[in-house]
Amino acid sequence: MVKRRLVQGTTSVLSNAHLIGFWQGSIYRGSLKGVCLPGLNCYSCPGAVGSCPLGAWQTALGGTPAKFPWYIVGTLLVYGALLGRSVCGWLCPFGLCQELLYKIPGVKLPKSKTTRAASRVKYLVLAVMVVLLPLYYALVQGMTVPAFCKYICPAGTLTAGIPLMVSNAQLRSLMGALFGWKVGLLLAIVMGCIIFYRAFCRFLCPLGAIYGLFNRVALLS
């Protein structure tokens, strides 16, 4: 456990090494941003030095609907085939946040038939929010809308939305109902993570859904 925590912490720090971004309220836009990191790590986080594969996938679907995003698919295939769900427990910064939240004293609910059934919801989130809605916006409305990032992703709210609002007065003036929705959803997920072990991973995370498909073939599942 200590070794895994060390890896999780190191990965989280290295993935968000642009620390000055938190102070300036700005986003790193260097060449490393073109690299997809394995875990859920928001592109817009002021400290992020790489991209989230989910965000990159949705943006690619909206920006170039006639061109299939082979690079992103290939990256996910490599991560999945080599690591599988190990990414969630070892390399995902938001996975570490969930594990720390679960340590808060309170009611803890174990796995059950109900939670196992609920864990399938993440595949619905993957299909609708990561694939179908971005494609709809791109093909029907001619817009690039990363639906999962915009409407759901708690990692983006925690590490990007809130820090940017705190440090950037111009962005604060633009706050509206959508930001309120995202903060409310984040709080609900935080409460869920205190009660259920890695609640977001188990029930809602589309990236975990993708890696879960590789469980039986991954070298380090």
C-alpha positions in Angstrom: 0.0 0.0 0.0 2.8 2.4 0.9 4.5 1.7 -2.4 1.3 2.3 -4.3 0.6 5.6 -2.5 4.1 6.7 -3.4 3.5 6.0 -7.1 0.1 7.7 -7.0 1.5 10.8 -5.3 4.5 11.0 -7.6 2.3 10.6 -10.7 -0.1 13.3 -9.5 2.8 15.7 -8.9 4.5 15.0 -12.2 1.2 15.2 -14.1 0.6 18.7 -12.7 4.2 20.0 -12.5 3.3 23.4 -13.9 2.8 24.8 -10.5 3.1 28.4 -11.5 -0.1 28.0 -13.4 -2.1 27.8 -10.1 -0.6 31.2 -9.1 -1.1 32.9 -12.4 -4.5 31.4 -13.2 -3.2 30.2 -16.5 -3.0 26.9 -18.5 0.3 25.4 -19.7 0.2 25.2 -23.5 3.7 23.8 -24.2 4.6 20.9 -26.5 4.0 18.3 -23.7 0.2 19.1 -23.9 0.1 17.0 -27.0 0.8 13.9 -24.9 -2.1 12.0 -23.5 -1.5 10.9 -19.9 -3.0 7.6 -18.7 -5.3 8.9 -15.9 -8.1 11.4 -15.6 -6.1 14.6 -15.5 -7.9 17.7 -16.9 -6.3 19.6 -19.8 -7.4 22.9 -18.2 -5.9 22.2 -14.8 -3.4 25.1 -14.3 -0.7 22.6 -13.4 -1.4 20.0 -16.0 1.5 19.3 -18.4 -0.3 16.7 -20.5 -3.8 16.0 -21.8 -6.6 13.7 -20.6 -7.3 11.0 -23.2 -11.0 11.5 -22.8 -10.9 15.2 -23.4 -8.5 14.8 -26.3 -10.9 12.1 -27.8 -14.0 14.3 -27.5 -12.2 17.4 -28.9 -10.9 15.3 -31.8 -14.4 14.1 -32.6 -15.7 17.6 -32.7 -12.8 19.3 -34.4 -12.2 16.8 -37.2 -15.4 14.7 -37.7 -14.1 13.4 -41.1 -10.8 12.2 -39.6 -10.7 9.4 -37.1 -8.5 10.2 -34.0 -6.1 7.2 -34.4 -3.4 8.7 -32.1 -5.8 8.8 -29.2 -7.2 5.4 -29.8 -3.7 4.0 -30.2 -2.7 5.6 -26.9 -5.6 4.1 -25.0 -5.0 0.7 -26.6 -1.3 0.8 -25.4 -2.3 1.9 -21.9 -5.1 -0.6 -21.7 -3.1 -3.6 -23.1 -0.1 -2.9 -20.8 -1.8 -1.7 -17.6 -5.6 -2.3 -17.8 -7.3 -1.1 -14.6 -4.0 -0.7 -12.9 -4.0 2.8 -14.3 -7.0 3.6 -12.0 -5.3 2.4 -8.8 -1.7 3.5 -9.5 -1.6 6.4 -12.0 -4.8 8.4 -11.8 -4.6 11.6 -9.7 -8.4 11.6 -9.2 -8.2 7.9 -8.1 -5.8 9.0 -5.3 -8.3 11.8 -4.3 -11.1 9.2 -4.0 -9.0 6.9 -1.8 -8.1 9.7 0.5 -11.8 10.7 0.8 -12.7 7.1 1.7 -10.5 7.4 4.7 -12.8 10.1 6.2 -14.7 8.4 9.1 -18.3 7.7 8.4 -20.8 5.2 7.1 -19.1 2.8 4.6 -21.2 0.6 2.3 -19.7 -2.6 1.0 -20.0 -4.1 -2.5 -23.4 -5.7 -3.2 -25.6 -6.9 -6.0 -26.9 -3.3 -6.3 -23.5 -1.7 -6.5 -22.3 -4.2 -9.0 -25.4 -3.4 -11.2 -24.7 0.3 -10.7 -21.2 -0.1 -11.9 -22.5 -0.6 -15.4 -23.6 3.0 -15.5 -20.1 4.1 -16.5 -20.5 2.3 -19.8 -23.6 4.3 -20.5 -21.7 7.5 -19.6 -18.9 6.4 -22.0 -21.3 5.8 -24.8 -23.5 8.9 -24.4 -21.2 11.6 -23.0 -17.9 10.6 -24.6 -19.0 9.3 -28.0 -22.6 10.1 -29.0 -23.0 13.7 -27.7 -19.7 15.0 -29.1 -20.5 13.4 -32.4 -24.0 14.9 -32.4 -22.7 18.4 -31.7 -20.0 17.9 -34.4 -22.1 16.5 -37.2 -25.4 18.2 -36.6 -24.5 21.5 -35.0 -21.0 21.9 -36.3 -19.6 22.5 -32.8 -16.9 21.0 -30.7 -18.4 20.1 -27.3 -16.5 17.7 -25.0 -19.8 16.7 -23.3 -18.3 14.6 -20.5 -15.8 17.3 -19.6 -18.3 20.1 -19.8 -21.2 18.6 -17.9 -19.8 15.9 -15.6 -16.1 15.5 -15.0 -15.4 16.1 -11.3 -11.7 16.0 -11.8 -12.0 19.0 -14.1 -14.1 20.9 -11.6 -11.8 20.2 -8.7 -8.4 20.7 -10.4 -9.3 23.2 -13.2 -12.6 25.0 -12.7 -12.3 25.9 -9.0 -8.6 26.9 -9.1 -9.1 29.0 -12.2 -12.1 30.7 -10.7 -10.2 31.5 -7.6 -7.2 33.0 -9.4 -8.8 34.6 -12.4 -11.2 37.5 -11.9 -12.2 37.6 -15.5 -13.4 34.0 -15.3 -15.3 34.6 -12.1 -17.3 37.3 -13.9 -18.5 34.6 -16.3 -19.7 32.1 -13.7 -23.2 30.8 -14.3 -25.6 27.9 -13.8 -23.3 25.4 -15.5 -20.5 26.0 -13.0 -23.0 25.8 -10.2 -24.1 22.4 -11.5 -20.6 21.1 -11.8 -19.7 22.2 -8.2 -22.9 20.6 -6.9 -22.1 17.4 -8.8 -18.6 17.4 -7.5 -19.9 17.7 -3.9 -22.3 14.8 -4.5 -19.4 12.7 -5.8 -17.2 13.6 -2.9 -19.9 12.4 -0.5 -20.3 9.3 -2.5 -16.5 8.6 -2.3 -16.7 8.9 1.5 -19.4 6.2 1.6 -18.3 4.0 -1.3 -14.7 3.0 -2.0 -13.6 4.8 -5.3 -17.3 5.6 -6.0 -16.6 7.7 -9.2 -14.3 5.0 -10.6 -16.8 2.3 -10.0 -20.0 3.9 -11.1 -19.3 6.8 -13.5 -15.8 7.0 -14.9 -15.8 6.4 -18.7 -12.0 6.1 -18.6 -12.2 3.3 -16.1 -14.9 1.7 -18.3 -12.4 1.7 -21.2 -9.6 0.2 -19.2 -11.9 -2.3 -17.7 -12.4 -3.8 -21.2 -8.7 -4.8 -21.1 -8.8 -6.6 -17.7 -8.4 -10.1 -19.1 -5.6 -9.3 -21.5 -3.6 -6.6 -19.8 -0.1 -7.4 -18.7 -0.5 -5.7 -15.4 -4.3 -5.8 -14.6 
